[in-house]
């Protein structure tokens, strides 16, 4: 009886040790991981580098992993102000409608309170394609706002 109890407690201890890492074990093969990102604030085609914090890096991963559907090709001119993210190592999104590695992403900043920010991904033909994401883009924008802007 004592041997069975000890074996039961040992099994329970192994399960409890495995549980905290279980979600990561199931998510990591399908979730996109961004190794490194460079961020820029663009205003009238002038690029100003922005430091990327660990929190911003994680939020960008969440935005990319939340991409659900294509919203259309962007045949219009880019706005005068936006945030540009460049990936020196292209990012592959296994669970998204994007079927190619991503090298550049833009998050547009709304011109007014009524406008929504947009997520644009540069495709292999160097065109900007708009995508919808389940993650609000405002979190990412607010993290990169200048203190005095």
N, C-alpha and C positions, 0 to 999 in steps of 0.2 A: 504494500500500500504506500509506503514512504517513497519507494522508487518511482511509482506512477505519479505521485504528487510532484516530486522533484523534476521529472521529465515534463510534466504539464507546465510548471513554473518556468522551466528553461525555454519551452516553446513559446510561452506567453512573452517572455523577455525578448526573444528574437523577433517576434511580430511587432512588439512595441518599438523596438529599435529601427525596424524597417519602415514603419508607418510614416514618420516625418519626411522621409525621402521618397516615398511612393509617388506622390503627385509629380514630382520632378522627373522620376524615372519614366512615367507615362507620357509627359508633355515634351521632354527634350527632343525626341526624334522628329516631332511634327511642328514644333514651335521654331520660328526663325530666331536666330541669334545674330546680333550685330557685333562683329569683332571690334571694329573701330569706325568712328564717324567724325567727319569734319562738318561743322555748321557755320553758316554765313547768314548775316542779315543783308538783304539786297534792297537797295533803294536807288532807283534810276540807273540800274545796271552797275552800280558800285558795290562790290563785295566787301563786307566788314566781317572778319572772323569773330565767332562767338565761342567762348569756352563751353564745353559740354560736360555737365556734371554727371555723376553716376545716376542720379534720379532722372535727369533728362534723357540719358541713354536708355534707361529702362522704360521710360514712357514712350520713346520712339519705337522700341521693340513691341510694346503693347499695341501701338497704333498700327504698325505693319502686320502684326499677327491678327488684327481685327478686320483686315481688308476682306470685304464680302463680295462686292460686285463692281464691274466697270460702269462708270456713269457716262462715258463718252470721250471722244477725241477732243483735244483742246486746239481748235483751229484758230482761235483768236490770239491776240497779243497778250503776253504775260502782264500782270499788273505791275505797277511801278514799285510796289513794296511786297516782299515775301521772304520766307525763310527757306534757305536751300540747305539740303543735307547731302553730302557726298560720302560714298562708301568706297574706300580704297580697295577693300576686298568685297566684291559683289555679294549681295544678300539674296539667298534663295528662300522663297516662301512656299513651303510644301503644301500648306492648306489654303491656298488663295487662287483666285482666277488668273493671277499673273503667271505666265508660263515661261518666264525668262529671269535670269539674275538681275537684280536691281543695282544700279550704280548711282542714281541721283533721284531725289525726292524733293518736291516743293510743297510747303504748306503756305497757302495764301493767307494774308491777314485781311480781315474784313474791312471794307472801306467805310462802312457805317454799322450801327448797332443792329440793323435789320439784315445785314448780309451774314452768311455763314462762311467760315473758313473752308477751304477746299484742299484736298490731297491730290497732287499731280505726280505721276511717276513717268520718268522718261523711258520710252520703249527702245527697242533695238534699231528702229529707223530714226531715232533722235527726235521723236514727236512726244509731246506731253499728253498723257492720258489721265483723265480724272477717274478716281476710284472712291467708292463709299467704304467707310470703315465703321465698325461698331463702337469704336473708342472715340470719345469727343476730342476734337483737335484743339479745343480751347485750353485744355490742360497743358499741352505741349507749348502752345503760344505763350501762355502766362508764365511758364518757367523760363522762357527766353526773353521776356520783356526787360527793357532797360529800366533801372529804378526811376529815372526822370522822364520817361516817355509816356 
